[in-house]
Amino acid sequence: MTDRRDFRGYFGQEPAPCWPGGAKLALSFVVNVEEGAELSIGDGDPRNEDTYEIREEVRGAPDLCMESHFAYGTRQGYARIARAFERHGVKATFSACGRVAERAPWLLRDAVARGHEVSCHGWLWERHANMDPATEEAVIARTHAAIAAAAGVAPIGWHTRSSPSAQTRALLRARGDFLYDSDAYDDDIPRMEGSHVILPYAFDTNDMRFSPGGGFVQPRDFSDYVTGAFEQLLAEGAEAARMMSVGLHLRLIGRPGRIGGLETLLAHVAGRGDVWIAPRRDIARHWAAACGAAA
């Protein structure tokens, strides 16, 4: 049987540690910037977004409650997260939707001025699973152009909300201006597809679990869980290459009752000699140049 899915991965032949300065773990903080790109009838979309702190879908009319919840992320959440990173000397990747870039270019410019990366997260906060190739190609191009114009730096990374399409990665590779994508959840080690880097992402070490039913309620729920994953991967990283992703959202961890969880985590991981905290662009470049060939 020829299987289209790879269940083996690096099993039995994991690459040796290869991070800069002898670090045992590459740690990536990803801040998803989706506010203003959520589906909204008020913005001309066919329906309203129904995923957030509440589970009430308004049909046939603008959902002003949902819109207001999302706007909290840019009005308040971003500043709290940016200050936390600044206090601990951490550089992150801000994964932004294209429509956000048009509506809040100041936010992306501020992130770049602070030394963070800005990458692409789709035009809208939507899945690509059912897109036809021509439509998706246009969406990728529009997103890349909007991010580059707003941030002043051309993005080299991509991450689709949840499921990409069967052709997403091929379309990214064909353009030639994307070094990596994060549309993979199947490993703790990056990998190469030709010259293209695949950086795994994670939904468990992620503040999305503050959403109803996700399991996180108190800030320590987030910090305890993510710290546990960090310590496990750090121990494994003494013998084999390990990468860890921490997913954040402006409107989630940026709330005053939750930001303490991020502060606690940053205090635990920042400034350590055995951990390399870096934007995804730097991790992808290093893997391609120093690790991928040997993997």
RODO-2510 file (C-alpha; in nm, 4 decimals, decimal comma):
residues 295
     n   res          X          Y          Z
     1     m     0,0000     0,0000     0,0000
     2     t     0,1254     0,3471    -0,0900
     3     d     0,0021     0,5868     0,1769
     4     r    -0,0413     0,9565     0,1028
     5     r     0,0119     1,0276     0,4757
     6     d     0,3439     0,9977     0,6561
     7     f     0,2929     0,8309     0,9922
     8     r     0,6603     0,7514     1,0526
     9     g     0,8252     1,0924     1,0363
    10     y     1,1629     1,0909     1,2098
    11     f     1,0851     0,7776     1,4122
    12     g     1,4080     0,5919     1,4873
    13     q     1,6251     0,8547     1,3218
    14     e     1,5607     1,1877     1,4890
    15     p     1,8091     1,4618     1,3982
    16     a     2,0639     1,5663     1,6572
    17     p     2,0347     1,9004     1,8408
    18     c     2,1446     2,1768     1,6053
    19     w     2,0243     2,5082     1,7483
    20     p     2,2506     2,8150     1,7876
    21     g     2,4751     2,8357     2,0922
    22     g     2,4134     2,4756     2,1894
    23     a     2,0498     2,5431     2,2821
    24     k     1,8429     2,2333     2,3513
    25     l     1,5156     2,3816     2,2340
    26     a     1,3937     2,6363     1,9783
    27     l     1,0948     2,8190     2,1258
    28     s     0,8554     3,0161     1,9057
    29     f     0,5855     3,2535     2,0304
    30     v     0,3180     3,3126     1,7659
    31     v     0,0649     3,5917     1,8136
    32     n    -0,2326     3,5478     1,5828
    33     v    -0,3666     3,8828     1,4626
    34     e    -0,7187     3,8134     1,3350
    35     e    -0,9204     4,1080     1,4634
    36     g    -1,1112     4,2661     1,1777
    37     a    -1,0610     3,9620     0,9541
    38     e    -1,3264     3,7497     1,1248
    39     l    -1,6331     3,6835     0,9111
    40     s    -1,8825     3,9655     0,9518
    41     i    -2,2006     4,0467     0,7646
    42     g    -2,1305     4,4082     0,8533
    43     d    -1,8132     4,3849     0,6450
    44     g    -1,9890     4,2243     0,3504
    45     d    -1,9115     3,8613     0,4357
    46     p    -2,1771     3,5936     0,3838
    47     r    -2,2105     3,5173     0,7562
    48     n    -2,0860     3,6170     1,0992
    49     e    -1,8072     3,4425     1,2878
    50     d    -1,9453     3,2197     1,5625
    51     t    -1,6289     3,1118     1,7449
    52     y    -1,5304     3,3099     2,0513
    53     e    -1,6072     3,3384     2,4226
    54     i    -1,9751     3,3091     2,3494
    55     r    -2,1512     3,0570     2,1295
    56     e    -2,4314     3,2609     1,9794
    57     e    -2,4538     3,3055     1,6066
    58     v    -2,6422     3,6081     1,4779
    59     r    -2,7841     3,5373     1,1341
    60     g    -2,8991     3,7843     0,8737
    61     a    -2,7699     4,0949     1,0520
    62     p    -2,4362     4,2363     1,1708
    63     d    -2,3237     4,0868     1,5025
    64     l    -2,2146     4,3991     1,6866
    65     c    -2,1410     4,2014     2,0022
    66     m    -1,8968     3,9719     1,8227
    67     e    -1,7354     4,2628     1,6406
    68     s    -1,6809     4,4424     1,9715
    69     h    -1,5242     4,1333     2,1296
    70     f    -1,2747     4,1034     1,8448
    71     a    -1,1909     4,4747     1,8526
    72     y    -1,0683     4,4362     2,2107
    73     g    -0,7624     4,2628     2,0720
    74     t    -0,6319     4,5634     1,8809
    75     r    -0,7555     4,8285     2,1244
    76     q    -0,6111     4,6727     2,4420
    77     g    -0,4759     4,3200     2,4015
    78     y    -0,1900     4,3982     2,1654
    79     a    -0,0352     4,6590     2,3947
    80     r    -0,0348     4,4213     2,6937
    81     i     0,1283     4,1420     2,4957
    82     a     0,3854     4,3737     2,3375
    83     r     0,4801     4,5134     2,6783
    84     a     0,5192     4,1630     2,8212
    85     f     0,7533     4,0628     2,5397
    86     e     0,9487     4,3858     2,5850
    87     r     0,9966     4,3268     2,9572
    88     h     1,1404     3,9815     2,8963
    89     g     1,3391     4,0562     2,5809
    90     v     1,1393     3,8127     2,3664
    91     k     1,0918     3,8426     1,9897
    92     a     0,7876     3,6744     1,8413
    93     t     0,6043     3,6129     1,5163
    94     f     0,2846     3,8094     1,4624
    95     s     0,0788     3,6003     1,2222
    96     a    -0,1615     3,8478     1,0642
    97     c    -0,4577     3,8242     0,8309
    98     g    -0,4499     4,0443     0,5236
    99     r    -0,7678     4,2346     0,6040
   100     v    -0,6194     4,3243     0,9426
   101     a    -0,3166     4,4681     0,7634
   102     e    -0,5448     4,7030     0,5714
   103     r    -0,7479     4,8013     0,8769
   104     a    -0,4717     4,8258     1,1396
   105     p    -0,1415     4,8847     0,9580
   106     w    -0,0139     5,0785     1,2592
   107     l    -0,0180     4,7604     1,4652
   108     l     0,2011     4,5694     1,2197
   109     r     0,4402     4,8629     1,1865
   110     d     0,4693     4,8794     1,5642
   111     a     0,5431     4,5054     1,5847
   112     v     0,8187     4,5374     1,3248
   113     a     0,9652     4,8402     1,5020
   114     r     0,9902     4,6266     1,8172
   115     g     1,1890     4,3630     1,6278
   116     h     0,9124     4,1083     1,5764
   117     e     0,8327     3,9166     1,2586
   118     v     0,5040     3,9641     1,0732
   119     s     0,3849     3,6639     0,8726
   120     c     0,0720     3,5722     0,6747
   121     h    -0,2407     3,4152     0,8231
   122     g    -0,4753     3,4245     0,5239
   123     w    -0,6792     3,7156     0,3920
   124     l    -0,9730     3,6388     0,6193
   125     w    -0,9727     3,4250     0,9325
   126     e    -1,1081     3,1260     0,7392
   127     r    -1,0224     2,7733     0,6350
   128     h    -0,8833     2,7072     0,2885
   129     a    -0,9903     2,3423     0,2692
   130     n    -1,2596     2,3956     0,0050
   131     m    -1,0938     2,6690    -0,2023
   132     d    -1,0294     2,6043    -0,5686
   133     p    -0,6673     2,6628    -0,6787
   134     a    -0,7304     2,9875    -0,8684
   135     t    -0,9186     3,1447    -0,5782
   136     e    -0,6590     3,0366    -0,3259
   137     e    -0,3725     3,1600    -0,5400
   138     a    -0,5373     3,5030    -0,5525
   139     v    -0,5997     3,4997    -0,1748
   140     i    -0,2341     3,4199    -0,1056
   141     a    -0,1148     3,6945    -0,3379
   142     r    -0,3524     3,9521    -0,1902
   143     t    -0,2511     3,8604     0,1641
   144     h     0,1209     3,8769     0,0919
   145     a     0,0865     4,2169    -0,0750
   146     a    -0,1219     4,3632     0,2092
   147     i     0,1168     4,2425     0,4801
   148     a     0,4212     4,3726     0,2921
   149     a     0,2596     4,7128     0,2378
   150     a     0,1472     4,7529     0,5982
   151     a     0,4542     4,6143     0,7741
   152     g     0,7135     4,7523     0,5342
   153     v     0,8783     4,4091     0,5198
   154     a     0,7823     4,1269     0,2828
   155     p     0,6576     3,8236     0,4792
   156     i     0,8195     3,4831     0,4277
   157     g     0,5891     3,2679     0,6427
   158     w     0,2347     3,1357     0,6092
   159     h    -0,0179     2,9696     0,8402
   160     t    -0,3765     2,8827     0,7454
   161     r    -0,6572     2,8892     0,9986
   162     s    -0,7098     2,5213     1,0759
   163     s    -0,7179     2,3228     0,7530
   164     p    -0,5325     2,4331     0,4404
   165     s    -0,6355     2,2957     0,1027
   166     a    -0,4617     2,0080    -0,0718
   167     q    -0,2746     2,2610    -0,2858
   168     t    -0,1858     2,5324    -0,0304
   169     r     0,1773     2,4313     0,0186
   170     a     0,2349     2,3829    -0,3527
   171     l     0,0973     2,7309    -0,4222
   172     l     0,3224     2,8819    -0,1553
   173     r     0,6282     2,7054    -0,2945
   174     a     0,5480     2,8079    -0,6529
   175     r     0,5539     3,1767    -0,5584
   176     g     0,9153     3,1596    -0,4426
   177     d     0,8804     3,4256    -0,1710
   178     f     0,7683     3,2016     0,1163
   179     l     1,0443     3,0230     0,3059
   180     y     0,8142     2,8333     0,5410
   181     d     0,4624     2,7424     0,6403
   182     s     0,3189     2,6255     0,9720
   183     d     0,0343     2,4118     0,8389
   184     a     0,1490     2,1030     1,0289
   185     y     0,0633     1,9709     1,3750
   186     d     0,2297     1,6316     1,3528
   187     d     0,5754     1,6765     1,5051
   188     d     0,8055     1,8598     1,7450
   189     i     1,0776     1,8858     1,4787
   190     p     1,0838     2,0979     1,1616
   191     r     1,1323     1,9330     0,8239
   192     m     1,2137     2,0242     0,4668
   193     e     1,0171     1,9820     0,1460
   194     g     1,2776     2,0724    -0,1096
   195     s     1,3977     2,4179    -0,0059
   196     h     1,0710     2,4874     0,1782
   197     v     1,0659     2,4571     0,5582
   198     i     0,7680     2,3139     0,7462
   199     l     0,7553     2,4426     1,1040
   200     p     0,5101     2,2447     1,3211
   201     y     0,2478     2,4351     1,5194
   202     a     0,0327     2,3263     1,8152
   203     f    -0,3195     2,3762     1,9473
   204     d    -0,2507     2,2478     2,2990
   205     t     0,0188     2,4983     2,4034
   206     n    -0,2184     2,7687     2,2921
   207     d    -0,4374     3,0279     2,4593
   208     m    -0,7270     2,9175     2,2376
   209     r    -0,7935     2,6725     2,5207
   210     f    -0,9399     2,9634     2,7183
   211     s    -1,2389     2,9318     2,4848
   212     p    -1,5443     2,7539     2,6313
   213     g    -1,4691     2,3866     2,6856
   214     g    -1,0988     2,4306     2,6147
   215     g    -0,9834     2,3530     2,9673
   216     f    -0,8088     2,6799     3,0609
   217     v    -0,9861     2,9105     3,3058
   218     q    -0,7253     3,0659     3,5352
   219     p    -0,3994     3,2193     3,4059
   220     r    -0,2038     2,9462     3,5845
   221     d    -0,3873     2,6831     3,3765
   222     f    -0,2112     2,8241     3,0723
   223     s     0,1278     2,8807     3,2357
   224     d     0,1319     2,5440     3,4149
   225     y     0,0418     2,3450     3,1053
   226     v     0,2786     2,5259     2,8705
   227     t     0,5618     2,5152     3,1250
   228     g     0,5141     2,1402     3,1563
   229     a     0,5413     2,0964     2,7800
   230     f     0,8461     2,3231     2,7779
   231     e     1,0291     2,1206     3,0410
   232     q     0,9522     1,7928     2,8666
   233     l     1,0768     1,9137     2,5279
   234     l     1,3818     2,0755     2,6879
   235     a     1,4788     1,7421     2,8442
   236     e     1,4307     1,5605     2,5140
   237     g     1,6293     1,8332     2,3378
   238     a     1,9494     1,7152     2,5018
   239     e     1,9421     1,4143     2,2686
   240     a     1,7477     1,5244     1,9605
   241     a     1,6314     1,8420     1,7868
   242     r     1,3182     1,9882     1,9416
   243     m     1,1005     2,2893     1,8576
   244     m     0,8070     2,4256     2,0571
   245     s     0,5311     2,6661     1,9527
   246     v     0,3195     2,8774     2,1882
   247     g     0,0083     3,0164     2,0212
   248     l    -0,1412     3,3437     2,1425
   249     h    -0,4270     3,5701     2,0374
   250     l    -0,4666     3,9415     2,1057
   251     r    -0,8262     3,9075     2,2244
   252     l    -0,7594     3,6015     2,4432
   253     i    -0,4334     3,6163     2,6412
   254     g    -0,4506     3,9963     2,6136
   255     r    -0,7358     4,0084     2,8652
   256     p    -0,6409     4,1475     3,2100
   257     g    -0,7429     3,8266     3,3840
   258     r    -0,5202     3,6137     3,1599
   259     i    -0,2088     3,8152     3,0765
   260     g    -0,0519     3,7018     3,4030
   261     g    -0,0288     3,3519     3,2593
   262     l     0,1906     3,4795     2,9777
   263     e     0,4009     3,6853     3,2191
   264     t     0,4591     3,3779     3,4363
   265     l     0,5591     3,1688     3,1354
   266     l     0,7960     3,4351     3,0011
   267     a     0,9638     3,4690     3,3393
   268     h     1,0256     3,0942     3,3373
   269     v     1,1694     3,0613     2,9853
   270     a     1,3353     3,3923     2,8986
   271     g     1,7054     3,4580     2,9416
   272     r     1,8069     3,0935     2,9657
   273     g     2,1209     2,9726     2,7920
   274     d     1,9717     2,6358     2,7003
   275     v     1,6764     2,7790     2,5051
   276     w     1,6712     2,9731     2,1791
   277     i     1,3615     3,1969     2,1657
   278     a     1,3255     3,3324     1,8138
   279     p     1,0739     3,4409     1,5500
   280     r     0,9774     3,1665     1,3089
   281     r     1,1650     3,3292     1,0217
   282     d     1,4918     3,2835     1,2134
   283     i     1,4097     2,9259     1,3087
   284     a     1,3223     2,8424     0,9469
   285     r     1,6375     3,0050     0,8121
   286     h     1,8572     2,8266     1,0626
   287     w     1,6932     2,4904     0,9978
   288     a     1,7317     2,5271     0,6222
   289     a     2,0961     2,6340     0,6492
   290     a     2,2287     2,4232     0,9382
   291     c     1,9875     2,1436     1,0269
   292     g     1,7718     2,0372     0,7339
   293     a     2,0431     1,8798     0,5218
   294     a     2,1424     1,6483     0,8039
   295     a     1,7867     1,5591     0,9047
***
